[in-house]
Amino acid sequence: MSKNRKVKHSKKEELHARKVVRITFISMIALGAAIIIGFSLFG
């Protein structure tokens, strides 16, 4: 029983980690695009 609970917990952690990685990548891409646009407009 404890093993099954541990598996569920690790699955939940994995989903959370994927969500965090996705948010990080999206924010990095958005920041990069904003920097490029800023340099092209004000550079």
N, C-alpha and C positions, 0 to 999 in steps of 0.2 A: 504493500500500500504506500509506504513512504517513497518507494522508487517511482511509482506512478505520479505522485504529487510533485516530485522533483522534476520529472519530465515536463509536466504541465508548466511548472515555474520557469524552466529554461526556455520553453517555447514562447512564453509570454515575454521573457527578457529579450529573446531573439527578435520578436516582432517590434518591441520598443527600440532596440538598437537599430533595426532597419529604418524605422521611422525617423530616428535622430539623424542617421546618415543621409537619408533622402532630404530632410530639411536643411542639413548643412550644405549639401551639394547645390540645392536650389538657391540658397541664400548666397553662396559663393558665385554662382553663375549670374545672379541678379546684380550682385555688387560689381562684378567684372564688367557687365554690360553698362551699368551706371557710370563706372569710371571711364570706359571707352567713349560713351556718349558725352560725358562731361569734358573730356579732353578734346573731342572733335568740335564741340560747341564753343568752349572757352579757351582752347589752346591756340 
